[in-house]
Amino acid sequence: MKTLRQLLSTDEIIQLVIRLGLLALLVLWSFLIIKPFVTILTWSAILAVAFYPVFSWLAKCLGGRPRIAAAILTLVTLGIVIGPATWLGLSAVEGIKDLASQIGAGDLRLRTAPEQIKGWPLIGPWLYDFWNQAYTNIRAALREVAPYLKPLAGMMLSFAGDAGIGTLQFLLSVLVAGFLFPYGPQLVDAIRGFLIRIVPEQSEHFLELAGATIRAVSQGIIGVAIVQALLAGIGFKLAGIPSAGLLAIIVLLLSIVQIGATIVILPVVIWIWMDKDVGTALLLTVFLVFVGLLDNILKPLVMGRGLTTPTLVILIGVIGGTLAHGIIGLFIGPIILSVAWELAAAWIRIDRAAPASNVVADR
């Protein structure tokens, strides 16, 4: 067989190289132009896929008016982002700045043991002495390691400074997603056509798998975590907990990586019982226990399929997404990485099944 060089003349090779070079330049230039908007466009697409069933149902209820349905859904989402989400974010930013300043100064403000602990039966006196000893030792240790913690304080301040940009990206993403809703079927057809050229035999399966994974992670993990964090933040604020917003963000992170909010809620409940009267403490405890158990109630309702993505993949997505794209990457990272994981796993299963079926056919 003749090689490509033998089939083409010198002029044809030069023309081919020029065309490929111009095409590569065009692709690179296009990427550089849209690069600042990649994060916003990605989150918009994720929101459109996640909320499309709600949009479709709302459009049917309005008598087949997709534009009105998209406008209503966009306004509701904007209200959530501008209202409680912004309040939680600003509160968390203040908490992060305060904690960063304390770490930088090596003077982390800790609370001494409350006097009422002494009156607790059996463990009261021991717990009181242990708390005060830990308080003294931790403060002394922090003064020693303060110089080494200053880079951490700088990273925390930088993260807090990006909060404004992250909020603006959220708002723009919601608006763009609102424009995408009415064109959902056309966009799906375009993606299907693209997949047909890459994986013609499995294009439909991969398309359905990607959509199901996006909905499962965005609704069953990210969505539930956001609801838990917002409700926990409200409870922390009502209880008068210092840095309530920062604690709510920690609840968000722990919920996303599937550790759960109990690690944060349990110490808060103990603090409430030491600081509040019995009636107030009982009401807040019931509310926070409900918030801690909320993921067990909501996940079976909103996750249409069982998620097989390992927790480690989600954790890496959270960390990598945050480092790469800031606050909004906290949500994009685990979703994109989960989709990539599920598609890769499906591809491997298909490749393994093909030789086995060939062996059976030969027999």
N, C-alpha and C positions, 0 to 999 in steps of 0.2 A: 504493500500500500504506500502511496505517495504521502509525504509529509505535507503539513500546511504550507511550509515555505516553498516546496516544489510546486504546489498547486497555484500559489499566488505569485504574481510578479513583484518586483521591487517597488514599483509605484503603488500597487495595491496594498502592500504591507505598510508603506508609509502612510497612506490614506487611512488604513485601519487603526494604526497607532495614534494618528491625530484625532480620529473620531472617538476612540476610547479615552484618550487624554482629555478631550473637551467634555465628554460625558462625566468622567471622574471629577473634573473641575466644577461642572455644573452641580453634581451631587454634593460635593464638599461645600460649595458656596451656598447652596440651598440650606444645608445643615447649619452652617454658621449663622445664617439669617434667622432661622427658627430656633436656634439653640436657647436664647433667653426665654422662649415660650414653651419649651419642651415639658417642663414640670407642670405648668398650668394646663396644657393640652392633655397631658397624660391623666392628671387628676380629673379633668372634665370628662374624659372618655370613661374613666372608672365610675364616676358619679352617674353618667348617662346609662351605663350598663346596669349598675346596681339599682337605680330607681326606675328603670324602664317598665317593669311590671306595674308599678304604682301609676306611672304616667299613662300606660295603656288603659288601666282600669278607670282612671279619672277621665280620660278622653271619651270612653264609652258612656260613662255616667252623664257627660255633658252633651251627649247626642252626636258624637263623632267630631268634636272640635279640638284638634290636637294643639293648635296654637294657644288657645285659652287654657287648656290643661297644662301646657308647658309654662305659661306665665304664672299660673296659680302655684304650681309646684316650685318654681324658681323663687317666688316671693316668700313662700313658707320656709324654704331652705335658707334664704337670705336672712329671714327673721331669726332663725335658730343660730346662724353664724354670728350675726351682728349682736344678738341679745346675750343669751347665757354663755355661748362659747367665747365671745369676746371678753365678757366679765371674768370667766374662768381663766382665760389666757392672761389678762392684765394682772389679775391677782397672783397668778403663778410667776409672772415676770418680776413683780415686786418681791415675792418670796425668794426667788433665785438671786436677785441682786442683793438682798439683805444677807442671805446665807453666804454669798461669795465675798461680801465685805467682811463678814465675821471670820471666814476661813483665811482670807488674805491678812487680816490683822492678828490671827492666831488667838482670837478671843471668842470662841463659840459660846453663845449664851445658852446655858443649860439651867434647868430648874432643880433646886434642892428638894429633898423629900418633904412632902406636906406633913404637917404635924399630926393630922388625923390618922395617918397610917399607923402610928404607935398604938392606937386603940383597937386595931384589928385583932381578932382572936388568933392565937397560935403563931402566925407568921408576922404579925404587925411589927414588933420590936426588931426582929431579925431583918425584915425587908427595909425598915427605916435606916438601920445602920449600913446595910449593904448599898442602898441607894446613895447615901451621903459619901461613902468611901469611893464608889464609882464616879460620882460627881467630881470629887477632888482629884482622883487619878486621871480622869479623862481631860480635865482642864490643864493639868500639868503636862500630860502627853501632847496635847495640842500646841502648847507653847513651844515644845521642843521641835515638833515637826512642821511648824508654821511656815518656815522658809521654803520647804519642799512642796507645800500645798498651794503656793501662789500661782503656779501655772494652771492648776485646776480651777482656781478662782477666776483666772483670765478666760478660760474656756467657758465657764458658766456665764460670765458677763457677756461674752460674744454671742452665746446661744440666746441669751435674753434680748440682746440688741437686735437679733434677726426676727424677733417676734412680730414686729410691725410689718416687715416684708412678707412674712408668712401669712399674716391676716389678710393682707392685700391680695396675695396669691389665692387664698381660699375664696375671697369674694369674686375675683375674676373667673375662677374655675366654675363657681356656681352659675355665673352669668353665661359662660360659654356652654356649659352643660344644658342650660335652658334652651339655647339655640339648636343643640344637637338632637333633642328629644323628637321633634317632628320628622327629622330625617333619619331616624333609626333604621328602618328597613333598607333604605338606599345604602347606608354605611355598612350594614351587615352584608349586603350583596357585594359591595366592593371588597370587603375583607375576604369573603368567600371566594371571589374570583382570584384574589392574590394567593390564597392558600391552595387553590386548585393547581396553580402553576408550580407550587413548591411540593406539596404532598397530595397529588390528585386523588389517590384512593382513600385517604383519611381526612380530607379537608373538612367534611361535614362533622365528623367526630371530634376533630381538634377544635373546630369553632364552638361546638356545644360545650366541650370540656372547658375551654377558656372562659366562656360566659358563665358557666356554673361555678367555676372556681372564684372568679371575680365576685360574684354575688355571695358565695359562701363566706369568703374572707371579709369582704366589705360590710356585709350585714351581720353575719354571725360572730365575727371577731372584732373588727374595727367599730362597727355600729354599737354593739352591746357594750364595748369598752368605753365609748364616748358617753353613752347613757349612764353607765355606772359612775364615771368620773364626774359628770355634771351633778347627779344626785348626791354623790358623796361630798362634792364641794359645797353644795347647799347645806347638807347636814353639818359639815365642819364649820361653816360660817355661822349657822344658828347656834352651835355649841361654843362659839368664840375661840376656836382653836387658832393659835398663832400659825401663820403661813398656811392657811387653809387651801389656797389655790395651788401652792407647791405640792401639798399632800395629795390633792386631787389629781395633779399631773402624774404623780407616782402611782396612784391607783390606775390611771389610764395605761401607763407603761406595763404594770404588772398584769393587768387584764389582757392586754394585747399579746404578751408572751406566755399567756396561759398559766401564770403562777397564781393569780387570784388576788382580790383586794383584801383578804382577811389579814394579811401581814400588817397592813396599815390600819384597818378598821379596829382590830382588837386593842392595840395600845390606846387608840383614841377613846374607845369605850371605857377603858380603865381610867383614863384621865378625866372623862366626863363624870364618872361616879365619885371621883375624889374632889371635883370642883363644883358640881351642881347639887341642887336638892334632889330628893328621891323622885319626885314626880317628873321633873324635867329630865333627869338622867334616864328614867324608864322610857319616856317617849322617844328620846334621841336614840337610845339603844335599840328599841324596836325598829325605828326607821333605818338605822345603819346596818342592822342585821338583815333587814329586807334588801338593802342595797347590795350587801355582800353575797346574798343568795340569788340575786337577779339574773346572773348569767346562766344559772341552772334552769331558770324558767324561760328566758328569752331565746337561748340558743336552739333548743329543739323546735321552737316556733318559726324562727327566721331562716334557719339553715335547711335549704331544700335537699341537700345531699350531705352525706358524711364527709368531712374533710380529712383527707389522708396525709396532708402535708405535715411533716415532722415539726415539732415545736422549735427545734434548733434552726430550721430554715426560716421560720417566722422571726426568731430572735435576731438572726443575722440580717434579715431584711429590715428590721427596726433600726439596728445600729448603723448598717451601711446606708440605708435611706436617709437617716438623720444627718450623717456625716456628709453625704453627697448633696442633699437638697434642703437641709435645714428642717424646720418644723414640719413642713408639708411632706417631706420625705419620710417622716415617722409613720405616715399612713400609706404612702405610695410604695415604699420599700417592701414591706411584707406581702402586699398584693402582687406586685410584679414578680417577686421571687417565687411566690407560691404558684403563680400561673406557669412560670418557666419550669418549676419542679414537676408539676402535674403533666405538662406536655412532654417533658423529657422522659418521665416514667412511662407514659402511654406509648411513646415512640419505642422505648426499649422493650416493652411488653409485646408490641406488634412485631418487632424484629425477631424476638425469641419464638413467637408463635409461628412465624412463617416457615423456618426450617423444620419445625416439628410437623406441620401440616404436609410439607413436601415429602417427609420420610413416610408418613402414613399413606400418602397417595402412591408412592413407589411400591409399597407392599401390596 
